[in-house]
Every structure is written in structure tokens, then in C-alpha cells.
Amino acid sequence: MVAGIRYGRRMSWDDLDARLDRVPGVVSAYVGRLDAPATWTRQPAATHYAASTMKVAVLLALHRAAEAGETDLDAPVVVVNEFESARSGTPRFSCARHYDNDDAVWERVGATASLRWLAHRMITRSSNLATNIVLGHVGLPAVARAWALAGARHSVTGRGIEDFAAREAGITNLVTAADLAALLGGLASGVDRPGPLATPAACADMVAVLLAQEHREDLAAGLPAGTPIAHKNGWVRGVRHGAGVVFPDDAPPYVIAVCTTTGPPAGQETTDGCRLVADISAAAWAARRHLTG
């Protein structure tokens, strides 16, 4: 655990690394301004199980499909709970309601909802059911293209959430801190100027969804109350990640991505993982006016 870091106190990156060296497992991070290379990284290319951070790439794939005229974000689609496995020749799979974070999507099973609404629940509430529905409409190849356009080098979205047959076959979802920073930073940069990911209007829509994130117990917890942060987090036992763009009112925006695979006992409870990510976020906030431009 990184104890004692608060957003009012700046420490050197070497001191932060020394503290993180005492944390069991792997802690990866990327911190830097949007308009410059990273100021501080720690094992940025180490791969981690993605948990729900892969949902940002799904969001991008959906908006790109809408821009290409392949889908309509506001057209109603049937809310289903049965999906094709990424492992060929296996039965379709379903999500478990108790493992989800959003009853609102489950209450619409058998009825309809728009892809825009489902994508919003996928990000702000991290709904697994909404994610699989959206993923079913865009397809895994489209998500792979989204990662590639962001410049991701090691991140892979190989299957949907709770596709256990695929997981048993070794088909998984991976991210790195550097790739998540490239994806989130690319979306934020794309709001102000045309870029490779999507039009400025589409990037603005996606950043607005990320700003509405309701799970604020990790990256956001390391910031002063009310600080805007467009972010997505993800967690399973022993894993806690957070990636986003912070918009200070006294410094340029900066991107931060933290991936932690600590395992039990330190990562056994989400509270410990949340605090670890929050402490790193606090350290980055304290250095916000000193990030390399």
C-alpha cells in the first residue's frame, strides 16, 4: 500500500517509485500532458488483465461504426442476455445479474433500448450486460481496429465479459498503462482537432460520457472534490485499474493510467486497490504544474 500520499504534497517520481517497489505484484503507470510525451512511467508496457477498462475501446468502436453509417446510436435494439462465444464450437453464453453493476439494463431484458443509452451505462455504471450487447453489434474486429488507431501496442480485446469458455481456451482481454493512456488521451485530444480516432464531435460525445463516470473511488478519489476527470476503471479480485484525463483549472490537462495486479492479500479487497490507485492519482495531481510540456 502507498500510504501517506496526499494531493497537497509533491514528491519526486523516484520517491513514488520507491514506495511502489514495496507493493506486491505489478504496478504500471503513465502520467503526462496531452500535448507531450510522458513525464513519468512505471512498467508502462506490462500487460494486465483488462477488467472493464476494455469498454473504452468498445465505446470507440461503436462511435466509429455510427460515423460510418453502419449503425444508428439512437435506434432501438433488443436487450438480450445471450451471446456468441469467442471460442468457436461452444454454446452461447449469458451474463450473471449478481455480477453486474447496473440493474437498469437488466430491467429492460426482453424490451428495447438505444445503443447510445447502453453505451452510457457500459461506461458510467460499467454494466457487463450493456457491454456485451454493444460488442455484439460492433464485433471484435472493430474493437481491434479501435485499439490500433489509438496506437496501442499490446492491448487485446479477445472476448466479451463472462465468456468463460473463451477464457478457458486462453482467449482473454489485456491492457497496458501506455495503451490506455494513448486511447484516453487520443479521445481528449480529438475534441479540439481532427485525429485518427473519430471526428471532434464524436470524441466530444465520448469524453462527455467518460466525464459522467459514477465509479469515483480510485482515480477520482485522489483529486480535489469537483475536479473534472474523464475516466474508466476496472476491477476483479487482485486487479484494479483506472485511466483517464484530468482537467485542472490551473494547469494543462494530463492523462493518467494506472494498472495494478497485486493479488491477495493486498489486492483481495477492492478498497485496497482503490486506495493504491487513488494515492498515485494524488501524486500526479500534486505534480500537475510540473509535467513536461
N, C-alpha and C positions, 0 to 999 in steps of 0.2 A: 504494500500500500504506500502511496506517495502522501505522506502526512504533512500538514502544515503549509501547503502552498495556498496562497490566497491572492485574489486578483488585485489587491492594492500593493503587492510587493513584487519587484522584479528580481529574478535570479538569472545567473548565467545559464546558457544552454548546457555547458559542461556539468554544472551542478545538477541540472534536471536529469541529464543522462546518468549521473552517478546515483541519483535516487532511484531511477527506473531500473538500473542494473540490479537492484536488490529485490525487484518484483519477480516472482517465479513465472516461468513461461516466456512468451514473446510479446513485447510491446512495440508496435510500429507507429510511426507518426510522421506527419508532414505539416509544416507551417510556413506560409509565405503569402506575400501580397499577390493580388490577382495579376498585376502587370509586371511581375518579376519572378525569377527562379526562387526556389525555396530558401528561406533563411535558416531553417533547422529541419533536419530529418533524422529519423531513427529507424533503421531497417525498413526503409520505405517500400522495398520490393519483396518483402517477405509475404508469402501467401497465407491467408487466413480463411477459414470457413466464412462465407459471406453473411450468413443470417439474413436479416431483412434489408441490408444496405443495397442488395442487388435490385431492389424495387425502383431505385432511381433510374437504372438503365432500362427497366421495363417502361417507366414513365416516358423516357425519351423516345423509345421505340414507338410508343403509342402516338405521341405528337408528330413524329415524322411520318407515320402512316396516315394521319389526318391531313398533314400538309400535302402528301402525295395523292390525296383523293381516294385512298384505299379504304378508309373508314370514316365514319361520322361520329365525332365525340359526343354529340347530343342525341343521337338516335337511340331508342330503347333497345336493350338486349336482354335476353332471358337470364336471370340469375340462377345458375345451376351449381351443383356440387358433385360433378363427375367429370374427370379429365383424363386425357390420353397420357400414359406414362412415357417418359423419355426412353425407357427400356423397351425396345420392340418385343412384341410377342407376349406381353404381360397384360393382365386385366387393367381396366380403367381404375383410377383411384379417387378418393374423396378426402376432403379436409375434416378435421375434428373441431367441433364448435368450442369445446373447452380449451383448445389450444390457440384460439383466435383472440383478438383484442377488440372486436367490434361487433356487437350484437345487431347493429343497424343493418349490416349487409345480410346477416343470417335471417333477419325478419323478412327479407324480400325474396328468399329462395322460392322459386316457382312463379314469381312475378317478374317485373322488369325494372331496369334502372339504366341510366345512361353510362357510357364508358367514362365520360368526364367525372361523374359522381363516384364511380367505382375507383377511378384513379386517385381521386381526392382521398377516399377512405383508405386506399392502399398506402398512401404516404402519411397522412395526418394521424390515422389510427393504426397503421401497419397491419391492415387486415390481410390475412393469408388467403381467405376465400376470394376477396376482390382481386388480389394479385393473380391468382390462377385463372380467373375469368378474363382479365385483361391480357395475360400472357397467351391464353388460348386464342385470342383474336389477333395478336400481332405475330406470334410464333417465335421460337427460339432463335432462328437465323436473324430476325430483325433485331433482337436484343444483342446478338453478337456484333452486328453492324454498328449499333449504337456505341458499344464499348470501343470498337475500332476507331470510329470517328472521333471519340474523345481522346484518342492516343493511348488507351490502356494497353499495357504490355503483357500482363499476367492474369487479368481478371476473366473469369469464365462463368457464364450462366448456362448450366447444362440441363437443368430440370426445374420443374415447378416446386412449390412448397409442399412438403409432406408426400412427395413421390418416393416412397420407401423402397419400392422395387428398383428404381433407378439408383438410389443411394447404395443399396446392397451390391449393385453392379459396379460401383465406383464412379458413377456419374454424379457430379457434385457442383456446387457453386462456390467460387473462390473470388476473393478481392485482395488488393494490396492498398496500403495507405496512399501511395503515389497515384495509383489509378483512380481511386475515389476522389482525390484532390483534383485530378485532371478533369473528371466528369463534372463535379460540382462547380469547380472554377470555370469550366467551359460554359456551363449554363448561365452563370452570373455574368461572365464577360459578354456572352451573346445577347444580353439585354440591350447593351449600348451600341453594339456594332455587329454587322453580319459576321457569322462564323461558320465553322463546319458542322455544328450540331443541329441547328434549326434556325428559323427566322427569329429576329428580335422579338416579335410578338409572341411566338411560341415559347421562347426562352423566358419572357416575362411571365407568361402564364404558369410555367413550371416553377419558377422561382417563387411566385406568389403561393403556390401550393406548399412548397418547402418551408416558406416563412410561417405557414399556419400549423406546422408540426405541433401536435399536442403532447408528445412524449418529450419532456424537457428535463429529465432527471440526470442527464450526463453532460453533454457539451454545454447546453444552455445553463445548467446549474453552476458552471464555472464563470459565468458572466454576470455583471451587474444586472439587476432586475430591469426588464424592459428593453434590453439590448437586442436589436433585430438580428436573427440568425436563421438563414435558410438551410435546413439540415435534415438529415435522415440518420436514424440509428438502427441498430440491430443487435439481437441478443439471443443466445441459448445458454445453457449451463456451461460455465467456463469461458464464455465468449461475450465480449461487449465491445461494440464499435460505434463510432459516431463520425460523421463527415458533414461539413457544411461551410458556408461562407458567412462571416461575421461582418456587420456594417456598423462600425463605431461612428460616433458623431465628431470625434476629434482625431481621426486617423483614416487612411485609406482602407477599403475593405480588404480582408485577408481570408484565405482558405485554410481550414484546419481539418485534418483527417487523423483519427486515432483508431487503431485496431489492436485489441488486446485478446490474446488467447492464453489465459493464465491457468485454467483448470482448477480443480479443487485442491486445497480448500479456499484459496484466495478468490477464485472466480466462481465458487459454488453458489453464492447468493448474488443476485443482481445488484444489491446495494453496494457490495464491494467493487464490482466492476464499474458501476455508475460513478462512484467517488473517484476511482482512478482516472477515468476519462475526464471528469469534471476538474480534477486538480491539474491535469495537463492543459485543459482549456483555460483555466485561470492563469497559468504561467504564460500562455500565449497572449492572453489579454493584457497582462502586465507589460509585455514587450511590444505591444501593438504599434507604438510610435517609433520603434527602433527596428522594424522589419526592413530588410534590404530592398531598396527601390531601384 
